[in-house]
Amino acid sequence: MLSSVMNNLRTPVFALVSLVLIAASVSHAQMVPPSTLIDHPDQPGQPSSYFNQQTDEIGLVGSEAATEITPEGYLRTGFEELMFFSGPDLKPTNIRTRTLEQDHLPIVHYEFERDSITYRFTIFAGKIDKSAIIRARQHAKFPFPPGFNIESGIVEPQVNFIRVDMTNTAREPHRAVFASGVRYEGPSTTGPSQGGNRLVGEPFDPNWMNFFDDANFYRYNRDLYNFPAGYADRSFTVRKNWSEPNPQDVLAETRLNPAPTTPIGIVTYAREIKPGETWTLDFKMLVIPNADPFVISAIDDSSLEAIEAQVHGEQAAQH
């Protein structure tokens, strides 16, 4: 649980309104607690719901936009679908079981094991506080026009936070390989949301231009998702030879012309992990892509621990 690192929190940069998580399958079944789950044939020994195509939804109360967690465990907003890969062959993950923290908090967990590495996901929704965006404006490299109020015209964006903890459960060192990427939609998510129908999104366009910077992947100048430092490779599409030098200029705005289901914006991580050691990666995904450089800067500087503390505090105040 993330609360184990609470003593080292950075200054909170989030404002949290009440969170809601709506769990649904094709038949709108409720997310079931671990005690009522059964084994899934694709994940022996791991709990699973009775609904193989279960979808879940995370978002903020009162917001018109939400995020669907797909049957595979990806995050779908209608603008994009954030997906994950593991192992040296970058096999797409496919986890059909999710549980809620403490059986009721709007923090979603799921995990799987591959090559003696346990990959544990923690996913929740929040928003970037206005004060964090104001601080980013205060550190602008260029002055604002005379008379401009740096506190004006700020919209606090909704962001999904994804933490991936990779733990070596073996008695000898093992190499963990993990990657993130986005696609417009997947075969199992084509069409309207199966959950609360709060996806917004935009029509697919194969002529979109994409590029990277050191911490974000963009569609035109709009930030799609934020990824942590320490990556082994960034590539526009999945590279099976990701450990070799990449000839692509990923910093240049490029028309990729992908199919809607083609993963792009791939960021790959690889590291040898000692027995019992855990390696943690934090990702952030805008529910609605944003081009404001000060919003993007605030997201880059945000802390997952801060908003998780607020989730726990908000829930405690309601009981």
N, C-alpha and C positions, 0 to 999 in steps of 0.2 A: 504494500500500500504506500502511496506517496507520502502519507502523513509522517513516515519515519524520518523525513528530511525537513520537517517543519521548522526545526530550530535554526536552520540556515536560510530562511526565506529572504528574498529580496523585497524591497518596498513594493507593496501591491500596486499594480497598474490597471486593475480591472474593476469595473462596477458590475455587480451581479444582480440582475432581477431574478425573480423566482424561476427556476428551471423546471421544465417538464420533459419527461421521456415517455413517449407513447410507443408501446411495443405492439407489433402487429404481424400476423402472417397473412397469407392470401385470404384467409377467412377471418382476419383481425383477431387472432388469438392473443391473449396477454402473455408477456414474457414470464416464464415460469422460474421459480427459485430453484437452486441446485438440488434440493431434496426431492423434487418431483421430476427430475430429468432421468432419461434413460440413455444407455450407451448408443452411440452413433456408429454404424458399420464402417465409416471412413476414418473414424478416430477412436480406435479401441481403448477402453478404459476412461474415456472422456465423456462427460455428460452431454446430452443433446435433448432438444425438445422433440415433441412428436411431429413437428412441422418442418420438413426438409427445406422448404422455401420461405422460412421465416424472415421477415424484414422488421427492423426496429427503426424508431425515429427519435432524434435528439434535437432540441431547440430551446428557445427562450419563450416563456409565457408572454403572449401578446404580440409576438413577432409573426409576420406573414410568411417568413421564410424558415425552413427547417432543413434537416439533413436526414436522409434515409441511410440506414446501415443495411447493405444488401445481403442476400443469402450467403455470399462468400465472405462477408465481413469488411467490405469496402465502404467508403463514404460517398454518397451520391447527393449532389445539390441541385441538379438540373443544368448547371453550367459545366460540370465535370464530375468525374468519379475518381476519387483517390484510391489507388490500389497498391498492393504490397507483394513482394517477391522474397523468396528465401532460397538458400543453398547456392552452390557454385554455378548451377545451371539456371539460376534466377527463375525458379518455378513459381507461378502465381499462387499465393496462399488461398486457402479455401476452408474457412472455419464457420460452421453453421450453428455454433452454440455461443450464446452470450448470457452473461449473468450480471446482475446489478450489485454494486458495492453494498454490503450489509443487507442485501436482498431488497433494498428500497431506494437507495440514493441514486440520483440521475447520473451515475458514472458507470459506464459499460466496461466489462472485462471479458476477454476471451484469450485463449492461449492454445499453442500446439507445440509439438516437439519434433525436431529434425536433426539428425546427425549429432545426437546427445546435447543439443542446445534447445532449451525451452524458450519460446518466444511468447511473452505475455504482453497483451495490449490493454491500455487504459484510455478510454475515449470519453470526452464530455464537451459540452458547449458553454461558451461564455461570450463576453464582449469586451472590447478594448475601451477603457475609460477615457473620457474626454481629457482628463488631466494628463494622461500619457501622451496624447496627441499634441496638447499645448506645449509640453516639455520638448517634444520633437521639433515643433515650430520655433521654439526659443533657441534651439541650436542649429537653425538653418544657416547654410554657408553664405547665403546672400540675403540682404535685408529686404523686408517687405516694404511695399509702397508707403509713403508717409500717411499717417492716419488710419492704417489698416489695423483692425482689432484682431489679434491672433487668437482670441477666444471665440470668434464668430464662425458661423457656417460649418460647425463640426458635427458629423454624424458618427456615432459610436458603432463600429462594425461588429457584426457577429462572427465569431471565429470558433472552429472546431479544434480541439487540442488532442493530440494523439501521442501517448508515450509508449515506447516499445522497450521492454526490459528483456535482455537476452542473457540467460544464465546457463553456465556449463554444469550439467548434472552428472558428468562422468568423473572418473578418477584421474584422468589425464587431460592435457590441454586439447581443445578443439577449436577449429576456426568457425566463427559465425559469419555468415554472409546474408545481408539483408538489403533490399532496395525498395524504393518508392517510385511512383509514377502516376500519371493521370490518363484517362481516356474520356471521351465524351459520354459514352454509356457502354454497358456490357450486354451480352445476349440475354442475361436473366433480368436486366433492369430496363430494357427497351419499353417505352410507353409510360403511362402515368404512374405516379407513386402508388404503391400498394398499401401505404401506411396512412398518415393523416392528411395526405394530399396538400402539403404545404411547400412543395418544391416550387421554385420560381423558374430560373433558368433562361436559356435563350436557344434559338434554333441552331443546329449544327451548320458550320461553314468550313469546307475543306481548305479554303483560302486563308484561314487564320494564320497570322505570323506569330512565332514563338521564339523565346530566347531565355537564357539563364543569366543571373548574376551569382554572387558568391553564396547567397542564402535563399534565393527565390526562383521560381519558374513562372514565366509570364505568357499571357496571350495578349499580343500587342503590348501596351504598357500597363496592363492590368495584372496584378499579382494573383496567381492561382493558388500556390501553396508555398510554405516556408519550410526549409529543411536545415538540419544542424550541420555544423562544420565537421571535418574529419572524414569526408567521403573519399572513396577510392576512385570514383569515376562519375562524371556527368555525361549523359548522352541523350540525343533527341529521341532515340528509339532503343529497344532492348538490344544490348550487345552481349552475345554469349562469350565473347573474348574480352569482357570488360576489364580484365586485369592488364591488358596490353594498352599501349598509348592510343588515345582516341584522336583520329585525324580531323574530327569535326570541330568547327569553330562554334562552340555552343554559346558564346557571348554575342554572336551576330544574330540579328533578327532574321528568321528563316521561315519560309513557307514549307511546311512538311507534307501537306496534302495527304493526311492520314484518313483511314476509314474511321467511322465513329467508334468502333470497338478496338482500334489500335492503341496500345499504350505508348505514351510519349512522355518527355520530361523525366527521364529515368535517372535516379541518383542512387549509387551503389556504395555500400559500406562493407568492409571486411576487416576482421581482426581476430587474432588468436586469443581465446579466453581461457584463463586458468581454471582448474577445478573449483567449483563453488563461487566463482567470480560472476558478477553481473555487469553487463555493459548496457547503458541506457541511451536511447535516441529520442528526441522530442521533435514532433512535426506540428505545424499549424496550418489550417486550411480555411481560407475565407469562404463563408457561405455565399456571399456575393463578391466576385472579383473586384478589386479596388485599384485605382491608378494613383491615388493620393500618396506622394512620396513620404509624407509625414505619418500617415496611417501605417504605411509599410514599415517605416522605421520603428514605430511604436510596437508593431507586431514582432519585429526582429528582436526587440529588447524585452519582450514579455516573458513571464515566468509561469510555468504550469502549476507550480506549488502554490502560488498566490491565489489563483482562482479555485484550486481544489480546496484550500482552506476556507474560502468563502462558501463553497458548496456545502461543506460540512457545517459551517456556522449558520447558514441560512436554514438548513434542514433542522438543526438543533433548536433554532428559535421558533420553529413551527410546531414543536412537540412540547 
